[in-house]
Amino acid sequence: MDSPLTEVGRMAAQEEGKRLKEVGLSFDLIVWSPLSRALETAKIIAQMTQYPQDKIGVEELLLERSFGTLAGKPWSIVEDESATMISAMGGESIDDIARRVRLALVRITQIAVGKHSILIVGHGSWYQMAESLLLGKDPSSFLEANSLPNNVVVPFPLS
């Protein structure tokens, strides 16, 4: 769902942007999920790291995992995130999200030719699946991948 960035999220993005500036990290490319909270986060970090905001690019495939009609419902009703319940309710199966993440990684790699430092502003399930795929693990293991904290830049290679 497209929920706005909270004040806590905004402050965390500013702190991370400040930290990145202090350690001298800059980006050759920033891409964001089409959800508004991702765009706001990307803009905050871009501003803090002197990246031109008009060069921030959207990547449609960075969306969070679709939960279908379960979106917005209490998490407690989801019996098992890897079960067929999510796809039965119109959400993405594990194979669906793996396919989408693979395609996103290919597209980002293509637009990042000649660039060394790329900031991908996305969402938890996307990152977990990307980490699993990049480490050569079976897509079904993505829920075992480390859950990345919000608003913290974590390096991982695209290949």
Buried (B, 14 or more C-beta within 10 A) or exposed (E): EEEEBEEEBBEBBBBBBBEBBEEEBEBEBBBBBEBEBBBBBBBBBBBBBEBEEEEBEBBEBBBBBBBBEBEEEEEEEBEEBBEEBBBEBEBBBBEBBBBBBBEBBEBBEEEBEEEEBBBBBBBBBBBBBBBBBBEEBEBEBBBEBEEBEBBEBEEEEEE
